[in-house]
Amino acid sequence: MTFIVGLTGGIGSGKSAAAERFAALGAAIVDTDVIARELTAPGGAGLAPIRAAFGEEVMAADGALDRAAMRRLVFADPAARARLEAILHPLIRAESETRCRSAAADFPYIVLVVPLLVESGGYRERVNRVCVVDCPEEIRIARVMKRSGLARQEAEAILNAQAGRAERLAAADDVIENGGGRAALVEQVDRLHAKYCALAKTCQEPARTP
């Protein structure tokens, strides 16, 4: 049966770096953030309903979603965020399920990367284990500011909109501490990879579905 690890963590925690290492070791990676970007790229399946719900002001000149404009809108208006999630989440879920099924026969296990796994709840029932990438908030803020060019207030607003560190850790079966350098992260991922390969071989039950 397919063994699925739900990989999550707050923005700036280092999920992408962990996923890259899992991929290098031979795991299949299904990243819901990547799927979301594809759905909101030019020609993406999410664009028409987003345009209908929010208008042209959230559309970029190239026909893609203007992610900066949408981010400003949803952080200022919780109702707008709920409308966006109602459009995208079912599409993301359906596509991620398709990709997991496609990868099942060719990989020892699947890493399903879900930034908001704890917040969305339903994803927890689709995975065999939850792995949280964790690091101190100040490090995350610094990473987000450097990576995205955001002001500190904007970075903090994103963090505050996500699950708290304690809540995320409480949901974890496994934790990757990513407050140090890459070597420490690689060591932890390598250890978990061996663990997941062993668990996948003995997995008798499929991941639960809601």
N, C-alpha and C positions, 0 to 999 in steps of 0.2 A: 504494500500500500504506500501511497505517497506520503512522505514525511515532510512537513512544512514548518519552517521556523519563521515566526513573525519578528522582523527586526525593526526596532523603533527607537526613538530618542528625540529630545527637543531639538529645535533648530540650532545649528552650530555645535552639536554634540559630536559629530563625526560619523554619522550613519553611512555616508557615501564612501568614506575611507574603509570602514569595516566591510561594507558590501563588496568593494573592489577586491579586498583580500579574500573574502569567501569565494568570489568568482575565480580568482587566480588559483585557488585550491581545488576547484572543480565543482562547486555548487552552482545550481541554476539561480539566477537573480531575476526576480519579477519586482520591479520598482514602481509603486503607484504614483510617485512624483513624476517619473518619466512618462507614464501613461497620461497623467493630467496635462503635461506639456504637449504631448501629441494631440490630445483632444482639443486643445486650444491653439494649436498651430494653424496656419492657413489651410483651409479645407478640412479641419478637424471636426469630428461629429458633435463636439460641444459648442461650437461657435454660434450656430443658428439659434438655439434656445437661449444662449447667453445674450445675444444681440436683442432678441425679442424681449427679454426680461429687463435689460439694463440700458439698451440704446447704444447709439454709435459712440458715445463718449468713452466707452471702455474698449473700443476697438482701435488697434494700431493701424498705421498707414499701409502696412504690408498685408493686412487682412487677418492678422493674428489677434489674440487677446492682448490688450495693453495691461500687462500684469501689474505695473506700478499703479496705474489708475484704479484697477480693480482692488488692489491691496488697500489703497487709501479709502476706497468706498466701504469695503467690508469691515475695516477696523473702526470706521466712524459710525457704522449702522449695523447692529447685530441682525436686524431683519434682512438686510441685503446679504449678509453672510449666509444666513439660513437658506435664502433663495438660491444662492450660488451652489451651496452644498447639495441642495435637493436636485439640482441639474446634473452636477458632475459625479457625485458619489455613486449613483446607480451605474453610470457608464464606466467609471473606473473599476468598480467591483466586477462587472460583467467581463471586462477585458482582462482583468487580473486572473479571474477564474479560468478563462480560455487559455491564457499563457501558462498557468500552472498545469493544466491538463496536458498541454503540448509538451511541456518539459519533463513530465513525470517519468517517461520511459527511458530518458537519456542521461539522467543525472542522479547521483546518490541521494540528494535531497534538494529542496527548494528553499531559498531565502526570499520571503515575501516582505519587501521593504514598505512599511506603512508609517509615515511620520506621525499621523494622528491615531495610531492603533488604540491607545488607551482611551482617547476621547471618543472614538467612534464605537467602541464596545463590541459591535457585531463581528469585527475582524478577529477578536479573541477566540471566537468559536470556530474559526476556520483554520487555526494553526495548532500544531502539536506542542510547541513551546514558544514562549515569548522571550526574546533577547533584547535587553535595553542597553543602548550605548549612553553612558553617563559621564558628565564632567561638571565642574563648578560653574555656576551661573556667570560669573565674571569672565571666564574663559570663553563661554558661548557668546556673550555679548561682543567681546573683542573680535571673535571670528566672524560673526555676522556683519559687523561694521566694516571689517577689512574686505570681506568677500563681496558684499553687496553695495558698499558705499553708502550705507544708511547712517543717519545720525543716531546717536545713542538713544534718544527718546523713541525713535522708530523701532530700533532693535528691541528695546525693552517692551514696547507694546506688543510685538510679535510673541516674545517669550511669555508675557502675562496672559495672552489669549490661549496658550496651550496648557496642558495639564502640568501641575506642579511636579517638581523633582520627586518628592516623597510619594506622590500618587503613582507616578510612573514606575518607580522602583518597587512599590508594593505589588505591582502587576507582573514583575519580572520572574521568570524561571532562571534566567542567566543574565549576568551583568558584565559589560565590557567597560572598564574604567579608562576613559580617554582624556585624562587631564595631563598626561605626560607626552612623550614623543611617539613617533610612529613605531619604533621598535617595540615598545610596550604594547601597543595596540595589536601589532602583528603576532606577538607571542600569545596574546589572549585569544585572538581569532583562530590561530593554528590549533590551540588546545581545544577550543569549542568545535572546530571542524572534525577533529578525531572523535569527539564525543557524539556529534550529530551523525556521523557515518555509522558508528556503532549502534546508536538508537534506531536509525533508519533500517538497519538490517533486522532488528528485532521487532519492528513496528508491525503489530497485528491488526490494528484498527485504523480506519481512515480518519483524517481530521474531521471533527464534527462540523455539521452544517446547521445553521439556524433554521 
